[in-house]
Amino acid sequence: MVPRTEAKTHSSVIIFPSGLEDSKKIAEEYDLALNSRETLLRLPVSPGVSVSIRTTVNEFSGPPIEPVISDGETPVLSKIRGTCVHLSSVDLVSEYERLVSGGLEEAPSRKFRLVTKFPFSYRAIPSFIRNRAFRAPDAVTELSEDKLFPVECLRVIFLASIVVATGRAIPRIAFWRKGKSHALAITHDVETKLGLEDGAGRCADVESKLAVRSTWNIPSERYPLSSQLLISLASAGEVGGHDTKHDGRLIFESFENKVERVGKCKSRLESLCKKEVRGFRSPLLQHGRELLEALGKAGYTYDSSAPSWEPLSPTSLRPHGVGTVFPFFVSGVLEIPVSLPQDHQLIRVSGLATSEAVEELFRVSRWIRGVGGACVLLVHPDYEFGQPENMEEYYRLLEKFKSDPECEILTLGELAEWWTNRANSWIEMRNGNVSIQYGDKDRPADLELDLVTGYGRDGFKVSRLDSPEIAPLREHTFKEE
């Protein structure tokens, strides 16, 4: 809280209320009216690109206040006249906690709990029965911006508020290396011996023709594993853990058993493929904070099990996700969300043909590209994309990304290294000069600086720091305040 008596003595201040009670106190202090309601906010990022979130807004109104950022008639950031105090209508902290922390914890449904108590694996149930029971034909039509990446709308509100309130250009570390606007990580989850031996070979052949590398997530004890095949896959990309068994029971284990189970998976795969296994993806995309802590204790550095959003989770039997298309850290482990809808959801849950699934992946990837996120593609070699008749569609899917000069194609491990290096680096301003300081001194100096110079109806105005048109800004922009 900045008291009304001190409002005129402060430089630029932004107040983000935490909850309705905070908003009521602020309204009382500044003699404002307050209206709390739920709405869909949509804000521009750049020309033709927007983000949205369905949230509760606490709208301040009255003669002393004027909106400076709004979505139509809904104020997002307002300024107290005659001062430099700004009030946000959105509770960023609570919303981030709800979306990300809440999205990490998925409550299994009663039906799923019952199935996992059978004395045999759920995979013993014929696939045609499982597929028929697990259908939601209209689910794919519900895949929208406000479900896929509402956290990115919070990011926009935060950065836009700083740019508008201060009236200064703001430097930031670019998401990806110079010339790249977004990234793609190709991943494969293997469930059966047939998928590993046949489907893997076909998918790998397509990737070889396009000269791209991928990540293969493999369970360690479900079937006899060929050391030569794993070495081949590791040399063409990387191998990640996919639990010991694809039985869906991992999240029900105690913490100690989780650590032991994922640790056994890691050590066995490493002994077979002769390379370090740093990443994990759980069967059925099961996830949770405790599992991430267990992975960290077992020696994994990253995980990719939480979906940004999926229409029908096999575990909870409802729509579910963490609401972001960017990696984030939990208990020292980097979580890389599965941001593109997986083939299982598009084809077997929503009932799309393979060609229709490819078009849907293109549609969603355009959104992710627009916000500069990470497209994480999950294709099962056991499923439709791994069949001979669909190889042309799989080629069409990958060729679209490969032909985009602004798309950086990485394995999950490479993406994890990049994002960890970025997270451990910081911006330093000294004597009017701006530079990136690297936490890892052994890493190449390949991070780039952006300069956010404004925000308006077309979104952010952004330039690279070495761009000629921003040279006149430097003298008055970078002050250590």
N, C-alpha and C positions, 0 to 999 in steps of 0.2 A: 504493500500500500504506500502510495505517495500522498500525504495529507494535502488537502486543498490549500492550506496556508503556505505550503512549500512548493506548489506546482509550478509557479513562475520562476523559481530559482534553479530548477534542474535543466540540464541539457536533455537531449532526446531520451525519453523513457517509454518503454512499452510494458504494459501490465497485462499479463495473461492470467485471468482469474482461475482459481482451482475450485471448481464446483459452484453450485448455485448460491450458497451462503456467502462466498467471497464476492460474487457479483452483486448481491444485495447490499453488502457493506460499501462497495465502491459506489453504487448508485445513490446510496444515502449520503455518502461523503460529498459527492459532486452535484447533489440535487438533480438527479436524473431519473427518468422512468425506466423500468426494466420489463422486458417481455421475453419469456423463455418458451421456446417451441422447437420441435424437430423439423428439419428440412433437408433437402438435397442441395448442397453447395457445389457449384461448378466454377472453377477458376482457370484462366488461360495460363499455359506454360510458355508457349511460343505460337506464332501464327498457325492456326489449324490444329493445335494440340491443346487439350485441356485435361484436367484431373477433377475428380469429384469425390464427395464423401457424404454419406447420410449421417447427420449428427444433430445434437441439440445445440442451438445457438442462444446465447443470452444477449439480446439486443438492448443496447443503451440508447436512449433518445431524450431530447429536450433542447432548449435554446443554447446551452453552453457547449453543445457537441456537434461535430460534423463528420460524416463518413469520408474516409480517404481510400479505402479499398472495399469494394462491395461486389456481390453477385446479384445484379439486377437491383431489386429493392431491399435485399438483405445485406446490412453492413457487416463486414468481416473485421475491419479495423477502423476505429474512430478516433478523432483528435479533440481534446478539450481546448476550446478556443482561447487564445491569449496565452497558451502554455505550449510546452513541447511534450506533454503527457498524452500517450496513446493507449486506448483500451481495446483489447481483443474480444470478439464475441464468441470465440471458440476456445474451449479448454484443451489446449494441446497435450498437456501431460496426461490427463485422465483418458483422453481419446487414444493416445499412443499405447498407454497401458492396456486399455480395453482391447485394442486391435492386435497388438503384437504379443504381449504377455498372455492375454486371454486366448489368442489364437494358437499359442504353443501348447496349451493344455486341452486335449481332446477327450471328452468323456465317452468311453465305449458304450454302445447300446446294449440293452438286455439280450437282444437276439445274438449279437456278436459274442457276448460273454458266454452264452449257452453253447454256441458252436465250438468255441475254443475249449470247452470242458469235455468234448467228445474224446474217447480214448484214441482217436485217429485224427490226422490232420484234416483241416477243412478241404484240402485239395483232393481228398478221397471222394468227395461229392462230385459227380460228373459235371464237367464244365458247362454243358448246355443247361443243366438245372440251375447252377450258380448264376449264369448269365441271364437266364429268364427271370430269376428272382431279383436281380440287381439291375433294374432298368428304370430310366427316367427320361422318356423321349423328349420332353420339353426342357430338360435341364440346361442344354447348351445355349438356349435363347436367353437364359438368365445371366450369362457371363457378360458383365458390364464393367465400366471403369470403376464405379463406386464399390464393387465387390473385389475386383482384381488388385487394385492398388490405392485404397483410400489413404494409406499412410503418406503417399506421395502428395496428396492434397495438403496434409499437415506440413510437409516440407515446404511446399509453395507458400503457405500462409506465414510460416516462420521467416523464410528468407525475404519474401516480399515486404513483410512488416519492417524488417531491419532496413531494407533499401529505401522504402518510402519515408519511414520515420526519421532516418538520419540525413537523407538527401545526399548521401555519399555513395561512391562506387565501392563495391565490396569484393575483395579478392577471395577466390575459393580454389581448392584443388580440383581439377577436372576429374570426372569419373573414370575416363579411359585415356589411353595414350593418344598422342597427337594424330589427328585425322580420323579418329574413330568416335562414333557417336553412341554406340551400344555394343554389347557382346552377346555371343552365343556359345553355350556349352552343350554338346551332344552327349547324351547319356543313355545307357542301355541297362535295364534290370533283367537279369536272367532268372527264370523260375524252374526250368526243366532241363534235363540232359539234352533233349532234342533241340531246344532253343539254343543251347550253347554250341552244339556241334553243327547244326544246319543253319538256323536263322542267323547266328553270329557270323558265320562265314559269308552269308549273302550281304548282310548289312556292312560288314567290314570291306567287302569288295566294292560296294558303292562309294564308301568313304575314301577308299584308296584311289579310285578314279578321280575323285574331286580333290584329292590331296588334303583331307582334313583328318584330325585326330579326335578320338572320343574317349569317354570313360565307361568302363564295363564294371557293373556292380554284380558280384557273384557270391551266392551263399557257399560256405566252405565245406559242408558235410552232407549235402542233400544227395549227391550222387558221386561216383568216382570221377575225380577231376584229372584232366590231362595236363601234365606239367608243360608239355610242348605248346599246347594250345594257349595256356595262360601266358607263357613267355611271349608268344606271338602277339596276343592282344595287348600285353604290356608294352611291347616294342612299338606298336602302332598307336598307342595312346597311354592309357593307364588302367590299373585294376583297383577297384574299391570294394570294400566289404559290403555284404548284403545279408548279414546274420549267418548263423550256422545252419538254420533250417527255415524254409519259407512257410512257417506254420501259423503266423499271426499271434504268437503267444509272448513275444518279447516284452511288450509293455506291462504284462501282468507279473513279470518276474520281480523279485526283490532287488534293491539297488546292488547288493553284492553279487547276485546272480547275473544281473545285467552286465556288470563289469567283466565277470568271468566269461560270459557267453560271447560278448563282442570282442573280448581279448583273444579268445580261442580262434574266432573267425579271422582276425588280423594275422595272428602268428602262422596259421596254416596256409593262408593265401600267400604270405610273404615267402614261406619255405618253398612254395610251388612256382611262383612267378619270378622269384629271385630279385624282387624289388620291394622297396618300402611301401606299405599300404597306409595312406594317411587319411583317406576319406571313407565315409560310410553312408549308406542309405538303407533304411529299414524296410522290410516287407510291408506292403499295403500302405506305405508312407506314414507309418505310425511315428509319433513324435511326442516330445514333452521335455520339460526342463530337466527332470531327473535322468532321462535317457541321455541328454546332451552332457550332463555331468559325468555319467558313466563312461561315455565315449572319451571324454577328456582324460579320465583316470586310466583308461585302457591305452592311451597313447595316440588317439586320433586327433587331428588338428581341425578337420572340418566335417560337416554333415550336410546332406541335401535330402531331407525327408519331409520338411514342412511345405505344403503347397501354398502358393500365393492365394489361390482360391480354387476349390474343386466342387462341382455340382453335387456329388454324392460320395461321401467318404465311406469306404468299406467298414471302417471301425465304428463310427458314430451313426452311420446311415442318415446323414444330413449334410447340407452344404457346410463347407468349412475352409478356413485358411488364415494366414497371418497378415494378409492385406498389404504386402509390399513386394516389389520386384527387385529389391537390392539386398545384398548380403548384410547380416548383422551378427554381432557377437553375443553369446550367452555363456556365462561361466567359463570364458576363455576359449570356447569352441566357436568357430565361424559357421553360422547357418546360412546356406545358400538355397533360398526357396525355389521350389519347382514352379516356375512362373508361367510356362505354357501348359495348357491342359494336356494331360497325358493321353496317349493313344487309347488306353483302356476306357477313359471317361468319354472320349469322343465317339469311339466305335461301338464299344460293348455296353456302355451305359446310355448314351444318347442315341445310338442306332444309326450313326452316319456311315455312309460309304467311305472307303478309303480316300477317294478323290475329294469328297466333301470335308473330311477331316483335315486334309492338307489346306484347303481354302480357309477353314476356321483357324488353323494355326497361323496362316498368313495374316488374317484379320487381327488376331490378338497380338502378334509380334509387331504390327504397325503401331499399336498403342505403346508397347514397351519401348520401341525405338524412339517414339516421340518424347518420352520422359528420360531417355538415356539409360535405361535399366539393363538388366542381364536376362536374356532369353535362355531359360534352361529347358531343353527339349528332352523328354523321356519317351523312348521307343523301345518296346519289348521285342526282342528277336523271336520270342515264342509266339507272338500274336500276328495280326494281319500284315503289318509292315514287313515282317520277316519272311513272308511267303513269296515264292518266285513270281507270281502274277502281279505282285504289288511293288516290285523293285523299281519300276519306272516312276511310280508315284513318290517313292522314297528319294529317288534321285532328284525329282522335280522339287521336292521340299528342300533338300540340302543345297541344290544349285541356286535357289532363290537367295539364300543367305550368302553363299559363296560369291555370288556376283555383285553383292552390295559392297562397295569399297569402304563404306563407313562401319561395317560389321567386323568385329574382331572375334574370330573363332578360337576358343580355348578349351582345354580339358578342364574339368572341375578343379583339379589340383593347381593348374596354372591360374585359374580365376581366383582361387583361394590365396595363392601367393601374391597376386597383384593387389587384391583388396586388403590383405593384411599389411602389405608395404604401405599402401595409401593411408590406412588407418593409423599406422605408427609414425606417419610424417605430419608435419605441421607448417603453417605459414609464419614466417618471421618478418617483421617490419623494423628496419633500422636505418636511421638517417634518410628517410624518404625512399629507401630501396626495399623491394619486396622479393622474398626468396622462399623456396621450399627447403626445410630442414628434414633430413632423412633419419628415421629411427634406426634403420638397418643400413649401416655405412657400406656394406658389401654389395648392396643392390645398385644397379645402374641408375643414373639420374634421368629416368624417363617419365616422371610425372610432369604434368603441365599445369599452369595457372590460368584460370578464367577470371575475367573481371565483369561482375554484374553491375551495370551502370544505370539501370532503371527498371521500373515495372509499371505496366499499364494495360490497356485493353487487349494488346497483342501478346501479353506475357512479359517475360524478362528480356531485357536487352543485354546480350552477352558477347564479349570479345575475348580473344586470347590475349594474355598480358603483353606479348611481343608484337601485337598488331599495331601498325602505324597510326591508326585513327585514334588510339587512346593515349598517345604520347602527351598531348596537352593536359590530360587529366592528372598526370602523376604528381605534379607539383603540389596540388591542393587536396589530393585524394588520400594519400597514405600518411596519416598522422597517428601517432601512438597515443590513443585516448583510452 
